[in-house]
């Protein structure tokens, strides 16, 4: 399985892994900040249209926790997730666990995100390793890809806005 939604590429790899890749028109320091600073995360990581990211806490240290709670604006229902940071090599690499409050896939996932900058553009690769093939396959069959694509499109817009602000435009 391999597909593109916008400029996001999503591939199944092996039995338990999904790999997502995307390039952003910004330096890796700024992209890394957008993945690790709550005030920036809340501006782009709210999934499909109609959702908001109401709670976003980050304790960015090895062993530190993060927590996100999204709210569906139409009916007020919520979805929470969080995990623990396992490795922080900012702005090059971030490794963290992920588990949802109401597990829609079995077990926990391990996310390894790498940030590679070339000529002012940053290429990110997110390897998501699930505990089981069943977990990975459940996610592949879900609408995750569309929600992730919308979030990354918002991140691109945010990065453009932040870059213009930094340049004093």
FENMOFEN-V726981 format. One record per pair of residues at least 24 apart in sequence whose ideal C-beta (glycine too) atoms are under 10 Angstrom apart, sorted by the first residue. I is the first residue (numbers start at 0). J is the second residue. Records with the same first field share a line. If there is no record, write none. Layout:
I=J ; J
This chain:
0=136 ; 139
2=139 ; 144
3=144 ; 148
4=144 ; 145 ; 146 ; 147 ; 148 ; 149 ; 151 ; 152
5=145 ; 147 ; 148 ; 149 ; 151 ; 152 ; 155
6=148 ; 151 ; 152 ; 155
7=123 ; 125 ; 144 ; 145 ; 147 ; 148 ; 149 ; 150 ; 151 ; 152
8=124
9=125 ; 127 ; 138 ; 139 ; 143 ; 144 ; 147 ; 148
10=139
11=132 ; 135 ; 136 ; 138 ; 139
12=126 ; 127 ; 128 ; 135
13=128 ; 132 ; 135
14=129 ; 131 ; 132 ; 133 ; 135 ; 136
15=106 ; 108 ; 109 ; 127 ; 128 ; 129 ; 130 ; 131 ; 132 ; 133 ; 134 ; 135 ; 136
16=108 ; 109 ; 111 ; 126 ; 127 ; 128 ; 129 ; 132 ; 135
17=108 ; 110 ; 125 ; 126 ; 127 ; 128 ; 129 ; 135 ; 136 ; 138 ; 139 ; 143 ; 144 ; 147
18=111 ; 124 ; 125 ; 126 ; 127 ; 128
19=110 ; 112 ; 123 ; 124 ; 125 ; 126 ; 127 ; 143 ; 144 ; 147 ; 148 ; 151
20=113 ; 122 ; 123 ; 124 ; 125 ; 126
21=121 ; 122 ; 123 ; 124 ; 125 ; 147 ; 148 ; 151 ; 152 ; 154 ; 155
22=115 ; 117 ; 120 ; 121 ; 122 ; 123 ; 155
23=114 ; 116 ; 120 ; 121 ; 122 ; 123 ; 151 ; 154 ; 155 ; 157 ; 158 ; 159
24=119 ; 120 ; 121 ; 155 ; 158 ; 159 ; 162
25=116 ; 119 ; 120 ; 121 ; 154 ; 155 ; 157 ; 158 ; 159 ; 161 ; 162 ; 165
26=90 ; 114 ; 116 ; 119 ; 120 ; 121 ; 158 ; 162 ; 165
27=89 ; 90 ; 91 ; 113 ; 114 ; 115 ; 116 ; 117 ; 119 ; 120 ; 121 ; 122 ; 123
28=89 ; 90 ; 114 ; 116 ; 121
29=90 ; 114 ; 116 ; 121 ; 157 ; 158 ; 161 ; 162 ; 165
30=90 ; 112 ; 114 ; 116 ; 120 ; 121 ; 122 ; 123 ; 154 ; 155 ; 158 ; 161
31=87 ; 88 ; 89 ; 90 ; 91 ; 92 ; 93 ; 112 ; 114 ; 116 ; 121 ; 123
32=89 ; 90 ; 158 ; 161
33=154 ; 157 ; 158 ; 161
34=59 ; 89 ; 90 ; 93 ; 95 ; 112 ; 114 ; 123 ; 125 ; 154
35=59 ; 65 ; 84 ; 87 ; 89 ; 90 ; 93 ; 95 ; 112
37=65 ; 66 ; 67
39=154 ; 157 ; 158 ; 161
40=65 ; 67 ; 150 ; 154 ; 157
41=67
42=153 ; 154 ; 156 ; 157 ; 160 ; 161
43=149 ; 150 ; 151 ; 152 ; 153 ; 154 ; 155 ; 156 ; 157 ; 158
44=69 ; 146 ; 147 ; 150 ; 151 ; 153 ; 154 ; 157
45=69 ; 70 ; 72 ; 146 ; 149 ; 150 ; 153
46=71 ; 78 ; 142 ; 143 ; 145 ; 146 ; 147 ; 149 ; 150 ; 153
47=71 ; 142 ; 143 ; 145 ; 146 ; 147 ; 148 ; 149 ; 150
48=72 ; 145 ; 146 ; 149 ; 153
49=73 ; 74
50=76 ; 77 ; 78 ; 146 ; 149 ; 150
51=77
52=150
53=77 ; 79
54=79 ; 81
56=81
57=81 ; 84
58=83 ; 84
59=84 ; 87 ; 89 ; 93 ; 95
60=84 ; 87
61=85 ; 86 ; 87 ; 94
63=87 ; 95
64=95 ; 96
65=95 ; 96 ; 97
66=100
67=97 ; 99
68=100
69=146
77=101
78=103
80=108
82=107 ; 108 ; 109 ; 110
83=107
85=109 ; 110 ; 111
86=111
88=113 ; 114
89=114
90=114 ; 116 ; 121
91=115 ; 116
92=124
93=123 ; 125
94=126
96=128
97=127 ; 129
98=130
102=134 ; 137
103=134 ; 137 ; 138 ; 141 ; 143
104=129 ; 130 ; 131 ; 133 ; 134 ; 135 ; 136 ; 137 ; 138 ; 139 ; 140 ; 141 ; 143
105=129 ; 130 ; 131 ; 133 ; 134 ; 135 ; 137
106=130 ; 131 ; 133 ; 134
107=134
108=134 ; 135 ; 138
119=162
121=158
123=151 ; 154
125=151
